[in-house]
Amino acid sequence: MSVAQTLDSSPAGAAAQPELSRIVWASVFGTIIEWYDFLIYGTAAALVFNKLFFPTLDPLAGTLAAFATYAVGFGARPLGGIIFGHYGDKIGRKAMLMMTLTIMGVGTFLIGCLPTYAQIGIWAPILLVVLRLLQGIGVGGEWSGAVLMVIEHAPADKRGLYGSLVQIGFPAGIAASTGTFLLLAMLPEADFLSWGWRLPFLFSAVLIAVGIFIRLRLAETPVFQKLQEEEQVARMPLMTLIKENPKELLISIGLKVSEVAWVYMMTVFTIVYATTKLGLPKILILNAILAAALLEFITMPLFGWMSDKVGRRNMFIAGCIISAICAFAVFPLMDTKNPTIIIVSIAVIVSLTHAMMFGPEAAYLPELFGTKTRYTGSSIGCQVAAAISGGLIPVIATGLLAWTGGTLAISWYLVLLAAISLISALASVETKTLDLSRA
């Protein structure tokens, strides 16, 4: 990208405010549903899947197996990014959003219907993996479509803020999934393991129906319509991306690996660490995660707004440095076993290591690419990083804990990921002034 591609920040082509507000909240609601569907699996993997789908293994091995099926969904996310990125760059953003929401909903609902290992034996974990793959493909194409619908309609000088509003769907999904399991934790253990854990998955069907109805009213983005009118739509977006933007693709992957590892470590691995290593009640750690999600409702748009002022690149540089520091603070704070310290520290650390980068990321990653490869580039960049970093962190952290008996190795692993994201930010250009209408 050259300096010639940077234009003024005028909102030319941006949607009128009432239309933009409708687009934003439709996108937010859809992403809340998608993330709720995807995230309830992680909570269930930490709490029940080892017992119901891998009962023949010892507790630690069962947990690792459950987290492995959890990681499978992340492995499928790049495939979803490639598929939906291709068609999102060829036929439009709106159609892909309808498809991703439907695929995710079907996969989630069917998980709630699955027989357990006690009922059908080895077929239970096999079917669990298949449905997790379906979830991963769906969410792999969702994120880029949702943020593009918003930032390609938004005024150029407010893309960071409006994009970060879509990102609120993630903590909202965490809050909804965690809150649901908090309520179910009040059930007797036998009832929870028998039928209670299924309810969050089955409830997804209602949410999906509402989400589809809302998204049917969305209009295609003006920059993609302009690309179609000028007949500049890429015939093979992935090939065009690899040929024209290989550096930007690698940067987009590197930018995300730190924050995505942090959020899944804090919302998934900490459940296992707190309940097994520290012997703390699961309600305490679920409350801490819920508090973190609620705080991000404030900090995520704040950091998105700040990125419009000081730049996306600067926000990421600061986030990486803070993440490296937090890597050595999070476990000692949890080891105090003090409920107040645990809840406050987890809530604050999630905002500093995740929201600070995830908020501006909705604008940062798509801005790296031109319109004809923007869906594909931002989607693949995001989902590859999620697969290699977010999906594996519960497995890696659990393995390092079992291998070393402590958390220092986990902290150094988080520092390594922060260093990768920092190098990527330093190698990137500032994107907040780039013109999104460029082909």
N, C-alpha and C positions, 0 to 999 in steps of 0.2 A: 504494500500500500504506500503510495507516495503522498507528499504534501499536497499535491494537486487534488487529491481525493477528499481533502478536508474542506468543508464549507461552513458557512455561518450556521448559527444555532436557531434560525427562524423556524417556526412551526409550520412551514409551508407543506401542504398536503396532510397535515395532522387532522384527526377527526374533531368535530365540534364537541364541546365539553359534555353535553348529555350523552352523545353517542359513545365517546371515549369512556365515560363512567360505566356505561352498560357493558362495554367490551371488557373493561378491567374486572368488574365483579363477576361476569360470566366466566372469565378465564380463571379467576381466583377460586370460584366455587368448584369448577371442574378439576383444578389441581388439588384442592382439598380432598375430593373424592378419590382421585388417583392415588395420592400419597397415603390416605387412610387405608385404602385397599392394600397397598404395597407394604406399609409399616406394621399393620396388625400381624403380619406373618412373623416379623422379627420378634415382637413381644411374645407371640405364641411359641416361637422356636426356643426362646429363653425359658419359658415357664412350663410348657406342656408337651411339645412335640417329641422331646427325648423320651418321655414316659409312654406316649401313646403310639409312636411310630418306630421307635428304636428301643423297645423294652428289654431286649436280650443283651444289650451292652451295659457296662458299668456306667454310673452317672456321668463321669467326665467324658467318656467315649461317646455316650449318648448325646451329650450336649454338643460335642464337636461334630457329630453326624448331623444333628439338627441344624447347626450353623452352616454346615456344608450345603445342605439343601437351600438354606437361606442365601448362600453365595451364588447358587445356581441362577437365581433370579437376576442377580447383577451380571452374571456372565451372558445372559440373554439380552441385556439392555443394549449393547452395541448393535446386535442384530436388529432390534427394533428401531434403533437410531438410523441404521442404513436403509431399512425398508421404508420407513415413514419419511425419512429425510429425502429419499429419492423422489417419492411421489409428492411430498410437500413442496419440493422445488419445481416439480413438473406441472401439477394440477392445482396446487393451492394449499393454504394452511388450514382452512376451515374443515375440509373433508377429512383430513387426517385426524383432527381432534375428535371427530365423531367416532371414528374407527378405534382409536386408542382407548377411549373411554369404554366402549362396548367390550373390547377384548379383555381389558383389565377386570371389568365387572363380572364377566362370565367365569374367568379363572378364579376370582376370589370367592364367588358364590359356591362354586363346585368344591373348593377346599372345605367349606363348611359342611358339605354333604358327604365327605369322604369316610368310608369305613376305616377303622383303626387296624393296627397289626394283629390284635387279638381276634379280629373278625375275618380278615382275608389274608393274613400273613404278609409275605414279602411284597405283594401287590400294593399294599398300603403306602409304603415309602416310595415305591416306583411312581404311583399315580400322584403322590405329593410333589415329586420332582417335576413331572410333566406339567402340572398346573402352575408350579412356581415359574417354569419356563414361560408359560403363557402370560403370567403377570409381568415378567421381565420384558417381554417383547412389547407389551402394551405401554408400560411406563417409559420404555426406551424411546418411543416416538412422541410421548405426551409433552415433555418439558419444553422442548424447542418450539413446538407448535403453539403452546400457550403463551410463552413469552414473546414470540414473534407477532402474534395477534395484537399484543399490547404495544410493544415498542415501535412497531411499524405503523401504528396509528398515532403515537404520542408526539407531542412537541419535542423537537430535537434537544432542547436544553433541559428537559425533564425526563429523559428516558431512564435514567438511573432510578429515580423515585418511582415512576410508574412500573418499571420492570420489577422492582423490589416488592411491590404490592402483590404481584403474582407469586413471588417467592414465599409470601405468607402462607400460601397453601400447604407448604411443607410443615412448619410448626403447628398449623391448624390440624393437619393430618396426624401429627404426633400427639397433640392434645386430645383429639377425638379417639384415637386408638388406645392411648394410655388411659384416658378417662374411662373408656369402656371396660378395660381390664381391671381398673380400680374398683368399679362397681361389681364386676363379676368375682373379684377376690373376696367379697363378702359371703359368697356361697360356700357351703360345706365343700371340702376338698373333693369328695366323691362326686358331687353334683357338677362341680367345675370341670373335672376330668371327663365326666360322662357326656354332658351336653352343653354346659355353660360356655366353654371355649368356642363353640360353633356359632354362637349368636352374633358376634362381631362380623364374621364372614357372611352369614346369611343376610344381615341387615344391609349389606352392600347393594343388594338388588334394588332396594328402594332409592338409595342415593344415586345410583346410575341412571335410573329412569328420570329423576329430577334433573340431573346434569345434562342428559341428552336433550331434554325439552328446552333448557336454557340456552344451550349452545346452538340449537337450530336457528336462533334469531340473530346470530352473529353475521357480519359482512366480511368479505375478503379484504385483505389489507391493501391500501392504495399503492404501495411500492411494488407489490407482486402484480397487481392489475396493470401497472405501468409497464412492467417487464413483459407481460403477455401481449399488451398492445404494440410494443416495439419489437415483438417476435425475437426476444433475446433469451427465452427460456432454454436452459441447458438440456441437450439431448440425454446426456449421461452425467448427472450432477456429481457423482462420486469421482468419476474419472477427471472431470474438470477441476474438482477440488484438489485431487492429488497432483495434478499437473500445475495448477496455478497458485495454490495456497498450502504447500506442504509445511512451511515454517509456522504459519498461523494455526494449522491443525495440531502440530506438536505442542505449541504454546498453550492452546486451549486445554489439552490433556493435562499438561503440567500445572496449569493454574489451579485446577480443581482437586488434585490428589490430596492436598492437605485438609481442606475443609470437609471434604466428603468422608475422609477417614475419621476425623474428629466427631462428626455428628453421629455416626453409627457406633463408634466406640462408646460415646456417652449415652446413647439411647438403647443400646443392645448389650454390649459387653459389660457395662457397669451393673446391669441387673444380675448377671452371673457372678461377678466379682463381689458385689455387696451381699448377695444371699448365700453364696457357698463359701467364699474365702473369709468374709467378715462376719457371717452369721446374722446379718441384719434382716428384718422383715421386708418382704417384697413390697409392701405398701409404702414403706419409707422411700425406697428408691424410685418407685413409680410416681410418688408425689414430687420428688426432686426433678424427674424428667418432665412432668407436667408443668412445674414452675418454670423450667428452662424454656419450654415451648411458649408459654404465656408471655415471658419476658421478650422473646423474639418478635412478638406482635408489635412491640415498640421499637426494639433496636434494629430490626431488619429494614423497615422503611427509613429509619434515621440514617443508617449507613448508606442506603441507596441514594437518599437526598444528598448526603455528604459527598458521594462520588460525582454528583453533578457539579459540585463546587470545586473540589480539590483533585478530581480525576479518579478513574477506576484503578489505574496502575498504582497510585500512591496508597489507596485503601488496601490493596492486596499486599504491598510491601509491609505496611504496618501490621496487617493481620498475620503474616508469616512470622514476623519477629515475635509477636505476642504469643503465637501458638507454640513456638519453641520454648518460651519461658514457661507456659502453662503445662507443658509436657512433664515437668519435674515438680509441679505443684499439685496436680489433680489427685494423685493417689495418696500422698501424705495427708491431704485434707479429708479424703474419704476414710483413711485409716484411723482418724480420730474417733469414729463411730458416733460423733455428736450429731444428732438429727438436724439441728439448725445449721451447723457448719456444712454438712453434706448438701442440704437443699440449696442454701445460698451459693455455695461454691460451684456446684454443678450448673445452676441457672446462669451465673455470671460467666463461667468458663465457656459454656456453649455459645453465648453471644459473642465473646471475644474471639473464639476460634472458628466459629461457623458463620454467624450472622454478618460479621464484619466483611467477609468475602462473598458469602452466598447472596446477600442483598444486592450488591453491585454487579454480581456475576450475570444476572438476567440481561443486562445491557452489554456488559464487557465481552462475553463470548460471542454473541451474534454480531456485534460491531466489528469483530475481526474479519468478517467475511462479506463479500458482495451479495446482492439479492439472489442471484442465480444459484449460489451454493450455500446460502446462509442457513437454511434448515438443515441440510446435510452436515455442514461443517460444525455448527454449534452442537448439533445432536450427537454426532460421533465423538467429538471432543469431550463433551459432558459424560456420555455413557461409557466410553472406554475408561475414563478416569474412575467412574463409579464402580466399574467391574473390577479393575485391578487394585483399587484402594478401598473403597467403601464396602464392597461385598466381602473382601478377604479380611478386613480388620478384626471382626469378632473371632474368626478362626485363628488368625495369627496371634492375636492377643491372648486367647485361651491357651494356645500351644506354648507361647513364651512363658506364660504363668506356670503351666504344668512343668515345663522343662527347667526353668530357673528357680521356681518357688517364690519369685518376687516380681516386682513391676518395673524395675530399672530398665530392663531390655525393651519393654513396651514404650517407655518414655523416649529412649534413644531412637526407636523406630519412628515415632511421631516427629522427632526432630529431623530425621532424614526426609520425611515427606514434606515438612515445612521448608526445608532447603530446596527441594525440587520446585515447589511452587514459587519460592522467592526468586530462583534463577529464571523461571519462566516469566515472571512479572518484569524482571530487569531486562529480559530479551524482547519484551513486547513494546509496542508503541502505545502512547496514550490514545484512547479511542473515542473519548466523549465528544470530540468535535468532528468525527468522521460522518460523512453524508450517507445515510442508509439507502438512498435511492440509487446509489451507484450499482451497476450491474455486477 
